[in-house]
Amino acid sequence: MNRDVWDGRWLKLRGRVKMAAAKVLRSEALSAEGNADVIAGSLQESYGTAKKTAAREVARGIDAVADVAKKTVKALEK
């Protein structure tokens, strides 16, 4: 889990706590703030997941190119 995923989950949790407190305090402003935190947390978590997936795919591509290069060198040596 990368930092963006962690931070996103933390923001979502903080937002849910604010929304619960808003119900008790009957505060629309706190409720809106909590809702904004939940949305921002979801976006940040999604960004972290996408970044992790992209890094994995780039590494796969580099490995594939390296394998082709090794095979080409072996074929040329024969």
DRENNUVO-496368 format. One record per atom (N, C-alpha, C): x, y, z; residue in three letters. Coordinates in pm, 1 decimal, always signed. Last residue first. Example, Ala and Ser with C-alpha at 12.3 -4.5 7.8 and 13.67 -1.06 7.14 Angstrom:
2
[r [+1285.0; -225.0; +708.0]; 'ser']
[r [+1367.0; -106.0; +714.0]; 'ser']
[r [+1290.0; +3.0; +787.0]; 'ser']
[r [+1319.0; -569.0; +780.0]; 'ala']
[r [+1230.0; -450.0; +780.0]; 'ala']
[r [+1320.0; -330.0; +780.0]; 'ala']
This chain:
78
[r [+2515.2; -1679.1; -3216.9]; 'lys']
[r [+2523.4; -1810.9; -3281.5]; 'lys']
[r [+2571.3; -1803.7; -3420.4]; 'lys']
[r [+2479.5; -1420.6; -3140.6]; 'glu']
[r [+2604.8; -1485.4; -3101.5]; 'glu']
[r [+2622.5; -1619.1; -3172.0]; 'glu']
[r [+2220.2; -1357.9; -3211.3]; 'leu']
[r [+2329.0; -1299.6; -3289.2]; 'leu']
[r [+2463.3; -1366.6; -3259.0]; 'leu']
[r [+2077.5; -1490.7; -3011.8]; 'ala']
[r [+2060.1; -1531.6; -3151.5]; 'ala']
[r [+2173.7; -1476.8; -3238.2]; 'ala']
[r [+2158.4; -1348.5; -2785.6]; 'lys']
[r [+2190.4; -1491.6; -2795.7]; 'lys']
[r [+2179.7; -1539.3; -2940.3]; 'lys']
[r [+2046.2; -1099.1; -2850.6]; 'val']
[r [+2191.0; -1111.9; -2833.7]; 'val']
[r [+2232.2; -1256.9; -2845.4]; 'val']
[r [+1774.7; -1167.5; -2847.8]; 'thr']
[r [+1836.9; -1116.6; -2970.5]; 'thr']
[r [+1988.0; -1131.3; -2963.7]; 'thr']
[r [+1734.6; -1236.6; -2581.9]; 'lys']
[r [+1713.7; -1337.0; -2685.5]; 'lys']
[r [+1780.6; -1294.4; -2816.8]; 'lys']
[r [+1783.7; -985.6; -2462.1]; 'lys']
[r [+1868.1; -1102.8; -2429.6]; 'lys']
[r [+1856.9; -1209.8; -2535.7]; 'lys']
[r [+1572.3; -836.2; -2571.3]; 'ala']
[r [+1711.0; -797.6; -2597.6]; 'ala']
[r [+1805.5; -915.2; -2569.9]; 'ala']
[r [+1352.1; -965.3; -2461.9]; 'val']
[r [+1369.7; -965.0; -2607.6]; 'val']
[r [+1514.0; -930.8; -2642.9]; 'val']
[r [+1395.8; -905.1; -2190.8]; 'asp']
[r [+1394.0; -1044.3; -2236.5]; 'asp']
[r [+1416.2; -1053.5; -2387.2]; 'asp']
[r [+1372.1; -625.0; -2194.0]; 'ala']
[r [+1499.3; -685.6; -2154.9]; 'ala']
[r [+1506.5; -830.9; -2201.6]; 'ala']
[r [+1103.2; -599.4; -2260.8]; 'val']
[r [+1205.0; -547.6; -2352.8]; 'val']
[r [+1340.3; -610.3; -2321.7]; 'val']
[r [+989.6; -712.1; -2029.4]; 'ala']
[r [+965.1; -772.9; -2160.1]; 'ala']
[r [+1069.3; -727.5; -2262.0]; 'ala']
[r [+1074.3; -532.5; -1832.2]; 'asp']
[r [+1117.8; -671.9; -1827.0]; 'asp']
[r [+1100.2; -740.9; -1962.0]; 'asp']
[r [+933.6; -307.0; -1918.0]; 'ile']
[r [+1079.5; -304.0; -1915.7]; 'ile']
[r [+1135.1; -445.7; -1912.5]; 'ile']
[r [+670.6; -397.5; -1876.7]; 'gly']
[r [+716.6; -360.6; -2010.6]; 'gly']
[r [+867.8; -359.7; -2018.8]; 'gly']
[r [+668.4; -430.0; -1596.9]; 'arg']
[r [+646.3; -545.6; -1686.3]; 'arg']
[r [+697.2; -517.5; -1826.8]; 'arg']
[r [+703.6; -164.5; -1519.3]; 'ala']
[r [+805.9; -264.2; -1485.0]; 'ala']
[r [+791.9; -388.7; -1572.7]; 'ala']
[r [+462.9; -61.5; -1611.4]; 'val']
[r [+588.3; -11.9; -1667.7]; 'val']
[r [+700.4; -111.5; -1639.9]; 'val']
[r [+284.7; -199.1; -1442.5]; 'glu']
[r [+280.2; -220.8; -1587.3]; 'glu']
[r [+408.4; -172.2; -1655.7]; 'glu']
[r [+353.6; -94.2; -1191.4]; 'arg']
[r [+366.4; -238.3; -1216.0]; 'arg']
[r [+369.9; -267.5; -1366.2]; 'arg']
[r [+284.8; +172.0; -1227.9]; 'ala']
[r [+424.6; +136.9; -1200.1]; 'ala']
[r [+449.5; -11.4; -1227.8]; 'ala']
[r [+7.8; +144.9; -1258.9]; 'ala']
[r [+89.5; +197.2; -1368.7]; 'ala']
[r [+235.9; +161.3; -1349.2]; 'ala']
[r [-66.4; +55.8; -1002.6]; 'thr']
[r [-90.2; -29.6; -1120.0]; 'thr']
[r [-3.5; +15.2; -1237.5]; 'thr']
[r [+2.3; +281.4; -850.9]; 'lys']
[r [+64.7; +151.6; -822.0]; 'lys']
[r [+51.3; +57.9; -942.2]; 'lys']
[r [-170.2; +469.2; -960.0]; 'lys']
[r [-25.4; +491.3; -967.6]; 'lys']
[r [+50.1; +360.1; -945.6]; 'lys']
[r [-417.2; +362.0; -888.7]; 'ala']
[r [-382.2; +374.8; -1030.7]; 'ala']
[r [-231.6; +392.0; -1048.2]; 'ala']
[r [-399.8; +387.7; -609.3]; 'thr']
[r [-415.7; +255.0; -670.1]; 'thr']
[r [-375.4; +258.1; -817.2]; 'thr']
[r [-383.4; +665.6; -584.8]; 'gly']
[r [-275.6; +580.2; -535.7]; 'gly']
[r [-280.2; +441.0; -596.2]; 'gly']
[r [-633.2; +740.7; -691.2]; 'tyr']
[r [-509.2; +786.2; -754.7]; 'tyr']
[r [-391.9; +697.3; -712.4]; 'tyr']
[r [-803.0; +627.1; -501.1]; 'ser']
[r [-808.1; +580.9; -640.4]; 'ser']
[r [-680.8; +618.6; -715.6]; 'ser']
[r [-732.0; +783.8; -279.6]; 'glu']
[r [-711.4; +639.2; -275.6]; 'glu']
[r [-710.9; +580.8; -417.2]; 'glu']
[r [-817.1; +1034.6; -368.6]; 'gln']
[r [-674.9; +1011.9; -341.6]; 'gln']
[r [-643.4; +863.2; -336.8]; 'gln']
[r [-1095.6; +991.4; -390.0]; 'leu']
[r [-1015.7; +1028.4; -507.7]; 'leu']
[r [-867.6; +999.9; -486.2]; 'leu']
[r [-1158.1; +936.7; -123.8]; 'ser']
[r [-1184.8; +836.3; -227.8]; 'ser']
[r [-1101.7; +864.5; -353.4]; 'ser']
[r [-1087.5; +1180.9; -5.1]; 'gly']
[r [-1018.4; +1056.8; +31.7]; 'gly']
[r [-1037.3; +947.6; -72.0]; 'gly']
[r [-1276.0; +1350.8; -119.6]; 'ala']
[r [-1133.3; +1373.3; -145.2]; 'ala']
[r [-1052.4; +1248.1; -112.6]; 'ala']
[r [-1508.8; +1237.2; -6.4]; 'ile']
[r [-1490.2; +1241.3; -152.0]; 'ile']
[r [-1342.5; +1258.8; -187.3]; 'ile']
[r [-1460.7; +1278.7; +267.0]; 'val']
[r [-1484.2; +1142.8; +215.8]; 'val']
[r [-1459.8; +1138.6; +65.3]; 'val']
[r [-1440.2; +1558.8; +275.7]; 'asp']
[r [-1325.4; +1475.8; +312.7]; 'asp']
[r [-1340.2; +1333.4; +258.9]; 'asp']
[r [-1701.5; +1631.0; +206.6]; 'ala']
[r [-1590.6; +1669.8; +118.8]; 'ala']
[r [-1466.3; +1586.9; +148.5]; 'ala']
[r [-1834.9; +1532.1; +429.9]; 'asn']
[r [-1864.8; +1475.9; +298.2]; 'asn']
[r [-1752.5; +1508.0; +198.9]; 'asn']
[r [-1730.7; +1702.8; +625.9]; 'gly']
[r [-1706.0; +1558.9; +633.0]; 'gly']
[r [-1729.5; +1491.3; +499.0]; 'gly']
[r [-1838.1; +1945.1; +537.2]; 'glu']
[r [-1693.1; +1928.4; +545.6]; 'glu']
[r [-1655.0; +1780.4; +549.7]; 'glu']
[r [-2108.3; +1891.1; +567.9]; 'ala']
[r [-2055.3; +1918.8; +433.8]; 'ala']
[r [-1903.3; +1900.4; +431.0]; 'ala']
[r [-2115.5; +1863.5; +847.2]; 'ser']
[r [-2156.4; +1753.1; +760.9]; 'ser']
[r [-2100.4; +1770.1; +619.7]; 'ser']
[r [-2044.3; +2116.3; +928.1]; 'leu']
[r [-1955.4; +2004.6; +961.1]; 'leu']
[r [-1987.8; +1882.5; +875.8]; 'leu']
[r [-2270.5; +2253.7; +828.4]; 'ala']
[r [-2135.8; +2289.4; +782.4]; 'ala']
[r [-2037.9; +2175.6; +808.9]; 'ala']
[r [-2483.0; +2148.3; +970.5]; 'glu']
[r [-2476.0; +2124.6; +826.4]; 'glu']
[r [-2336.7; +2154.4; +772.7]; 'glu']
[r [-2505.2; +2001.4; +1272.2]; 'ser']
[r [-2429.8; +2105.0; +1202.0]; 'ser']
[r [-2419.4; +2069.5; +1053.4]; 'ser']
[r [-2591.3; +1853.0; +1496.4]; 'arg']
[r [-2686.4; +1911.8; +1401.5]; 'arg']
[r [-2623.1; +2029.1; +1326.3]; 'arg']
[r [-2429.8; +1704.3; +1654.1]; 'leu']
[r [-2429.6; +1848.2; +1677.5]; 'leu']
[r [-2530.2; +1923.8; +1590.9]; 'leu']
[r [-2478.7; +1451.6; +1547.6]; 'val']
[r [-2498.5; +1475.6; +1690.6]; 'val']
[r [-2513.2; +1624.9; +1718.7]; 'val']
[r [-2412.1; +1493.8; +1281.0]; 'lys']
[r [-2547.1; +1447.7; +1315.7]; 'lys']
[r [-2577.7; +1477.4; +1462.1]; 'lys']
[r [-2145.3; +1563.8; +1305.0]; 'ala']
[r [-2239.6; +1662.5; +1253.5]; 'ala']
[r [-2383.6; +1623.2; +1285.3]; 'ala']
[r [-2027.8; +1327.0; +1380.5]; 'ala']
[r [-2031.9; +1436.7; +1477.7]; 'ala']
[r [-2133.3; +1542.6; +1434.2]; 'ala']
[r [-2053.8; +1192.7; +1138.6]; 'ala']
[r [-2122.6; +1140.7; +1257.5]; 'ala']
[r [-2134.9; +1250.2; +1363.3]; 'ala']
[r [-1889.3; +1351.8; +979.6]; 'met']
[r [-2030.4; +1340.6; +945.2]; 'met']
[r [-2111.1; +1287.9; +1063.6]; 'met']
[r [-1642.1; +1310.5; +1102.3]; 'lys']
[r [-1700.8; +1445.6; +1100.6]; 'lys']
[r [-1849.7; +1439.4; +1070.7]; 'lys']
[r [-1610.7; +1039.9; +1046.9]; 'val']
[r [-1620.1; +1083.4; +1186.5]; 'val']
[r [-1682.9; +1222.3; +1193.5]; 'val']
[r [-1590.2; +1051.2; +770.1]; 'arg']
[r [-1703.4; +978.8; +829.7]; 'arg']
[r [-1722.3; +1018.8; +976.3]; 'arg']
[r [-1350.9; +1194.1; +744.9]; 'gly']
[r [-1476.0; +1250.0; +694.9]; 'gly']
[r [-1598.2; +1183.0; +755.2]; 'gly']
[r [-1168.5; +1012.0; +848.7]; 'arg']
[r [-1186.1; +1141.1; +915.3]; 'arg']
[r [-1318.1; +1206.2; +872.1]; 'arg']
[r [-1193.4; +812.8; +653.1]; 'leu']
[r [-1230.5; +785.0; +791.4]; 'leu']
[r [-1257.3; +914.6; +867.7]; 'leu']
[r [-1095.2; +950.6; +428.7]; 'lys']
[r [-1231.7; +897.4; +428.7]; 'lys']
[r [-1279.7; +870.0; +571.3]; 'lys']
[r [-832.2; +1003.8; +512.6]; 'leu']
[r [-924.8; +1114.5; +485.0]; 'leu']
[r [-1070.1; +1067.0; +488.2]; 'leu']
[r [-733.6; +740.8; +525.3]; 'trp']
[r [-738.6; +822.1; +646.4]; 'trp']
[r [-837.4; +939.1; +628.4]; 'trp']
[r [-745.0; +668.6; +258.2]; 'arg']
[r [-827.7; +595.7; +354.7]; 'arg']
[r [-841.7; +675.0; +484.8]; 'arg']
[r [-556.7; +850.8; +157.1]; 'gly']
[r [-695.4; +852.7; +111.9]; 'gly']
[r [-788.1; +781.7; +208.5]; 'gly']
[r [-320.4; +768.8; +281.8]; 'asp']
[r [-374.5; +901.8; +309.6]; 'asp']
[r [-521.5; +912.1; +269.1]; 'asp']
[r [-295.8; +510.6; +162.2]; 'trp']
[r [-305.6; +527.1; +306.9]; 'trp']
[r [-370.2; +661.7; +342.8]; 'trp']
[r [-270.0; +580.5; -107.1]; 'val']
[r [-380.5; +494.2; -64.9]; 'val']
[r [-403.7; +511.5; +85.4]; 'val']
[r [-35.6; +734.0; -95.2]; 'asp']
[r [-160.4; +794.5; -141.4]; 'asp']
[r [-281.7; +712.4; -99.0]; 'asp']
[r [+161.5; +551.3; -10.2]; 'arg']
[r [+122.7; +662.0; +77.5]; 'arg']
[r [-10.4; +725.2; +35.0]; 'arg']
[r [+68.3; +210.1; -96.8]; 'asn']
[r [+150.7; +330.9; -103.7]; 'asn']
[r [+89.6; +443.4; -19.8]; 'asn']
[r [+84.6; -116.3; +0.0]; 'met']
[r [+0.0; +0.0; +0.0]; 'met']
[r [+90.2; +124.0; +0.0]; 'met']
